[in-house]
Amino acid sequence: MSMVMHLAEAKPGQLTASYKHYYIERPCRILVVGQHLKTKTKYQCLLRHISIGGAMVDFNAHILLPAHFFLQIDGFQEEIGCSQVHRHNSELGVRFNMQLAPEFLSRLIRMNFTSGLI
């Protein structure tokens, strides 16, 4: 799995941010939004690692995705707005439209630890 996670081109004069990431293997879904903000399609995928700024996901390489979609992690109701920034074979790197709250990330890590997947 590549470490090219949520890297985006910085604008001139702007610093590129880098966040601490955590290895998490958790099922999740990609939600593609259709007209009038109705969920059009749901795809199953696997979250590999995450930070407050983005994530790396294993996803079917043959399915085309729009540039923007939502990510929903199993065990959480939140739908996280994402932008695709990296895609190579089954690797899908996403940047979150808003940084995740540290509390959300803590709950995810704790949930992953208690399920024995770490």
C-alpha positions as CSV (number, residue, x, y, z in Angstrom):
1,M,0.0,0.0,0.0
2,S,1.4,3.3,-1.1
3,M,2.0,6.2,1.3
4,V,0.7,8.7,-1.3
5,M,-2.2,9.5,1.0
6,H,-4.3,12.6,0.5
7,L,-1.5,14.5,-1.1
8,A,-2.8,17.4,-3.1
9,E,-1.1,20.0,-5.3
10,A,-0.5,23.1,-3.2
11,K,-1.2,26.5,-4.6
12,P,1.8,28.8,-5.2
13,G,2.9,30.2,-1.8
14,Q,0.8,27.7,0.1
15,L,2.4,25.0,2.3
16,T,1.4,21.3,1.8
17,A,-0.1,19.8,5.0
18,S,0.8,16.4,6.3
19,Y,-1.0,14.6,9.1
20,K,-0.3,11.6,11.3
21,H,-2.1,8.6,9.8
22,Y,-3.4,5.5,11.5
23,Y,-3.6,2.0,10.0
24,I,-7.2,0.9,10.2
25,E,-8.8,-2.0,8.3
26,R,-12.5,-1.4,8.3
27,P,-15.2,-1.9,5.8
28,C,-16.8,1.2,4.4
29,R,-18.9,2.5,1.6
30,I,-18.5,5.1,-1.1
31,L,-21.7,7.0,-1.7
32,V,-22.1,8.7,-5.1
33,V,-24.6,11.5,-5.1
34,G,-27.0,12.0,-7.9
35,Q,-29.3,14.9,-8.8
36,H,-31.0,16.8,-5.9
37,L,-28.5,15.3,-3.5
38,K,-30.0,11.9,-3.5
39,T,-27.8,8.9,-3.1
40,K,-27.3,7.4,-6.5
41,T,-25.0,4.4,-5.9
42,K,-23.2,2.7,-3.0
43,Y,-20.0,0.8,-3.5
44,Q,-18.3,-1.4,-0.9
45,C,-14.6,-0.8,-0.1
46,L,-12.0,-1.2,2.6
47,L,-10.5,1.6,4.6
48,R,-6.7,1.0,4.9
49,H,-5.4,4.0,6.7
50,I,-6.8,7.4,7.8
51,S,-5.8,10.8,9.1
52,I,-7.8,13.9,10.0
53,G,-7.2,15.1,6.4
54,G,-7.7,12.1,4.2
55,A,-7.6,8.3,3.8
56,M,-6.4,5.5,1.6
57,V,-9.1,3.0,0.5
58,D,-9.0,-0.3,-1.4
59,F,-11.6,0.0,-4.1
60,N,-12.4,-1.8,-7.4
61,A,-10.1,-0.4,-10.1
62,H,-12.7,-0.9,-12.8
63,I,-15.4,1.3,-11.3
64,L,-15.2,4.9,-12.4
65,L,-15.9,7.5,-9.7
66,P,-16.6,11.2,-9.9
67,A,-14.1,13.6,-8.4
68,H,-16.3,14.2,-5.3
69,F,-18.3,11.7,-3.2
70,F,-19.0,10.6,0.4
71,L,-17.3,8.0,2.5
72,Q,-19.3,6.1,5.2
73,I,-17.3,4.0,7.6
74,D,-19.1,0.9,9.1
75,G,-20.2,1.6,12.7
76,F,-20.6,5.4,12.1
77,Q,-23.6,7.4,10.8
78,E,-21.4,10.2,9.4
79,E,-21.0,10.6,5.7
80,I,-17.7,12.2,5.1
81,G,-17.3,14.5,2.0
82,C,-14.3,13.5,0.0
83,S,-12.3,14.4,-3.1
84,Q,-10.3,11.8,-5.1
85,V,-6.6,12.8,-5.3
86,H,-4.8,9.6,-6.1
87,R,-5.8,6.4,-7.9
88,H,-3.6,3.5,-8.9
89,N,-5.0,0.1,-9.5
90,S,-7.1,-0.7,-6.4
91,E,-5.6,2.2,-4.3
92,L,-7.8,5.2,-3.9
93,G,-6.5,8.2,-2.1
94,V,-9.0,10.7,-0.8
95,R,-8.8,14.1,0.8
96,F,-11.6,15.0,3.2
97,N,-13.5,18.2,2.3
98,M,-13.3,19.2,6.0
99,Q,-10.8,17.9,8.5
100,L,-12.1,15.2,10.8
101,A,-12.8,16.0,14.4
102,P,-10.1,14.4,16.6
103,E,-12.9,12.9,18.7
104,F,-14.2,11.1,15.6
105,L,-10.8,9.7,14.8
106,S,-10.3,8.6,18.5
107,R,-13.6,6.8,18.4
108,L,-12.6,5.0,15.2
109,I,-9.2,3.9,16.5
110,R,-10.8,2.8,19.8
111,M,-13.5,0.9,18.0
112,N,-10.9,-0.8,15.7
113,F,-8.8,-1.7,18.8
114,T,-11.7,-3.2,20.7
115,S,-12.7,-5.3,17.7
116,G,-9.3,-6.8,17.8
117,L,-8.4,-5.8,14.2
118,I,-5.1,-4.0,15.2
